[in-house]
């Protein structure tokens, strides 16, 4: 089965390519009667769209959402909700000179091996542009869950070798990195700008905190909440790793240090990151993902053509020097999608 759909009780299917006519999403399992508007969706899409700063791609897509079904008189009907974003600034001609070459770090080689054909315009289906459909669907899930007191907040924790040392949620949307530390964000921006001038790119670490998740969400043994969040995050292009709570630091801790002891008022620590045995504990859900450096760089790299001839390639065009700030809203969207899906599954089990 093709892997273009995600979720069970709340299910999405994204469609479209980077330089095709449009991208979008079909959402099934939407609760009927939810008041939602294109403005609610657009607010989140505007956080993901290109052209936001000097370190993101200058492609000028407005990413205007068009809600084609599932809405009547400002409320969801419970039928499939279809949302489309038409591509208006596609420029496939920028890829004419490299269409028969494999770009290092991209899915060119693997897509061709899998399908025997690939869309060489940008990255086709493997483009980060696909995530706009996820963000649109995530905005619907956000609307439902925030009414229940559940909120997800993601931000850049580390980039270009610079780590945030403070956490101030008020500064996240006020700096181009969407970092939680204003001083660190300035240093990140300066360093990324330097690296960009050398035709190179950087990655980073995104952290996400989720408040208000009730205890009991998660479907052991294969659909554990952390396993499904990991599935969601690793399905995002450029994401190469994930950790929960203390994460990999647990490898150097003793059981007496890592165990979250329990008192009359609840857990005394949250080293597990709010998920124990694959089920939410009622504590803050906390995880971090690793984002690789953007693959599209103009620096010369070795590659081969589709016929195996050695070549040197430079990936010209409009690309992000750092994808971290634009991945932040995608991380939040995928988090909301997982949580709403599990909430609906839990409600169905208890019905």
SVG drawing of the C-alpha trace seen along z (x, -y; Angstrom):
<svg xmlns="http://www.w3.org/2000/svg" viewBox="-24 -39 57 44">
<polyline fill="none" stroke="black" stroke-width="0.4" points="0.0,0.0 1.3,-3.5 2.5,-5.4 0.6,-8.7 -1.9,-8.4 -1.4,-8.7 -3.6,-8.0 -6.6,-5.7 -9.5,-7.4 -8.3,-10.8 -6.7,-10.1 -5.0,-12.3 -3.8,-11.8 -1.5,-14.4 -1.0,-14.9 0.9,-17.0 4.5,-17.8 6.9,-20.7 6.5,-22.0 3.2,-20.4 -0.1,-22.2 -0.9,-22.1 -0.3,-20.4 -2.9,-19.6 -4.6,-17.1 -7.8,-15.2 -8.8,-14.7 -11.2,-12.0 -12.6,-11.5 -13.1,-15.2 -15.5,-15.8 -18.7,-17.4 -19.8,-20.8 -16.4,-22.3 -16.2,-26.0 -13.3,-26.5 -12.4,-29.0 -9.7,-29.4 -8.2,-32.0 -7.5,-29.3 -5.7,-27.2 -3.9,-30.1 -2.4,-31.2 -0.5,-28.0 0.4,-27.8 1.9,-31.3 4.4,-30.0 5.5,-27.2 5.5,-29.0 8.7,-30.1 10.3,-33.5 10.1,-34.3 13.7,-35.4 17.2,-35.7 18.0,-32.0 14.9,-30.5 14.1,-29.9 13.0,-33.1 10.4,-31.2 7.3,-33.4 4.4,-31.0 1.5,-32.6 0.2,-29.2 -3.4,-30.3 -5.6,-27.5 -8.8,-26.6 -11.3,-24.5 -13.2,-22.5 -15.3,-20.1 -16.3,-19.1 -17.3,-22.6 -20.8,-24.2 -21.7,-27.5 -18.4,-27.7 -18.6,-24.3 -17.2,-20.9 -19.8,-18.4 -17.9,-15.2 -17.4,-14.4 -13.9,-14.3 -12.3,-17.8 -10.3,-18.6 -7.8,-21.5 -5.7,-22.7 -2.8,-25.1 -2.1,-26.0 1.5,-26.4 2.1,-29.8 5.9,-30.3 7.1,-27.0 10.3,-27.1 11.2,-23.7 13.6,-25.1 16.1,-25.6 16.5,-21.9 16.9,-21.3 20.7,-21.1 20.8,-18.5 17.7,-16.4 19.8,-13.4 22.1,-13.7 21.6,-12.4 21.7,-15.1 23.6,-14.1 21.4,-14.0 18.2,-13.9 15.8,-11.1 16.6,-11.1 18.5,-7.8 16.1,-6.0 12.9,-7.2 14.2,-6.1 15.1,-2.7 11.7,-2.2 9.4,-3.5 11.5,-3.4 10.5,-7.0 10.9,-10.2 9.7,-13.8 13.0,-15.8 11.3,-19.2 12.6,-20.1 12.2,-17.0 8.7,-16.1 6.8,-14.2 9.9,-14.1 9.9,-17.9 9.4,-19.7 6.5,-21.4 4.5,-18.2 4.3,-19.2 2.0,-22.1 -0.9,-19.6 0.2,-18.2 0.2,-21.7 -3.3,-22.4 -4.6,-19.2 -2.8,-19.8 -4.5,-23.2 -7.9,-21.4 -6.6,-19.0 -5.1,-21.9 -8.5,-23.7 -10.2,-20.6 -7.5,-19.8 -6.9,-23.4 -10.6,-23.5 -9.8,-20.6 -6.8,-22.3 -4.2,-20.5 -1.4,-22.6 1.9,-21.8 4.8,-24.2 7.8,-23.5 10.9,-25.6 14.5,-25.5 16.7,-24.3 20.0,-24.1 21.4,-25.1 24.8,-25.8 26.4,-24.4 24.8,-27.0 22.4,-25.8 19.7,-27.7 20.5,-28.1 17.2,-29.7 13.6,-29.0 11.3,-32.0 8.2,-31.0 7.4,-34.7 10.5,-35.1 9.9,-32.0 7.8,-33.8 9.9,-37.0 13.1,-35.7 13.8,-34.1 15.1,-30.8 12.0,-30.3 14.4,-29.7 13.4,-29.8 16.4,-32.0 16.7,-35.4 20.4,-35.8 21.2,-32.4 18.9,-33.1 21.1,-36.1 24.2,-34.0 22.6,-31.3 21.5,-33.7 25.0,-35.3 26.6,-31.8 24.1,-30.5 24.5,-33.7 28.3,-33.0 27.8,-29.4 25.2,-30.4 27.8,-32.6 30.0,-29.6 27.2,-27.8 26.6,-25.5 23.8,-24.7 23.1,-23.7 20.7,-21.6 19.7,-21.6 17.5,-20.2 13.8,-21.0 12.2,-20.5 8.5,-20.1 6.5,-20.4 2.9,-19.3 0.7,-20.5 -2.7,-19.1 -2.4,-15.6 -4.6,-13.3 -3.2,-10.1 -4.1,-7.0 -3.5,-7.8 -1.5,-5.2 -2.2,-1.7 0.3,0.9 2.1,2.8 2.8,1.6 0.9,-1.7 2.5,-3.2 2.1,-6.9 5.9,-7.5 6.2,-5.0 3.5,-6.9 5.0,-10.3 8.3,-8.9 6.6,-7.6 5.1,-11.0 8.3,-12.9 10.6,-10.6 8.1,-10.9 9.1,-14.5 11.8,-15.0 15.2,-16.0 14.4,-14.5 17.0,-11.9 16.4,-11.1 14.1,-11.5 14.4,-11.3 11.9,-11.6 12.4,-13.1 16.1,-12.7 16.5,-10.7 20.0,-9.4 21.3,-10.8 19.5,-7.8 22.3,-5.6 24.6,-7.1 22.1,-7.2 21.3,-4.7 17.9,-3.3 17.6,-5.2 18.3,-8.4 16.1,-7.8 13.0,-6.3 10.3,-8.9 9.3,-8.4 5.7,-9.0 4.3,-11.0 0.8,-11.8 0.6,-14.7 2.0,-12.8 5.3,-12.2 8.3,-13.8 10.3,-14.0 9.6,-13.6 12.6,-11.8 10.2,-9.6 9.0,-12.6 5.3,-12.1 5.0,-8.6 5.4,-5.4 4.9,-2.0 3.7,-3.7 0.8,-5.4 0.6,-9.1 1.2,-9.6 -0.5,-13.0 2.8,-14.8 4.2,-17.2 5.0,-15.3 8.6,-16.3 10.6,-15.2 13.4,-16.4 14.2,-15.7 17.4,-16.0 17.1,-17.9 19.9,-17.3 21.5,-20.2 19.5,-21.2 20.6,-18.9 20.3,-21.5 23.6,-23.4 25.4,-25.2 28.8,-23.9 30.3,-21.5 29.8,-17.8 30.6,-14.5 27.8,-12.4 26.9,-10.3 24.3,-10.5 21.4,-8.1 23.6,-6.1 26.5,-5.9 28.9,-8.5 30.9,-10.5 29.9,-14.2 30.3,-17.2 27.0,-18.8 26.0,-22.2 22.3,-22.4 21.3,-26.0 17.9,-27.5 16.0,-28.7 16.7,-26.8 16.8,-27.1 20.2,-27.6 18.5,-26.2 15.1,-24.4 14.7,-24.4 12.3,-27.5 10.0,-26.1 10.0,-22.6 8.7,-23.9 5.0,-24.3 5.2,-20.9 6.4,-19.3 3.5,-20.9 1.0,-19.8 2.1,-16.2 2.0,-16.2 -1.6,-17.4 -2.5,-14.8 -1.1,-11.9 -2.8,-13.1 -6.2,-13.6 -6.0,-10.3 -5.2,-8.6 -7.9,-10.5 -10.5,-9.4 -9.2,-5.8 -9.4,-5.9 -12.9,-7.3 -14.0,-4.6 -12.6,-1.9 -14.4,-3.3 -17.7,-3.8"/>
</svg>
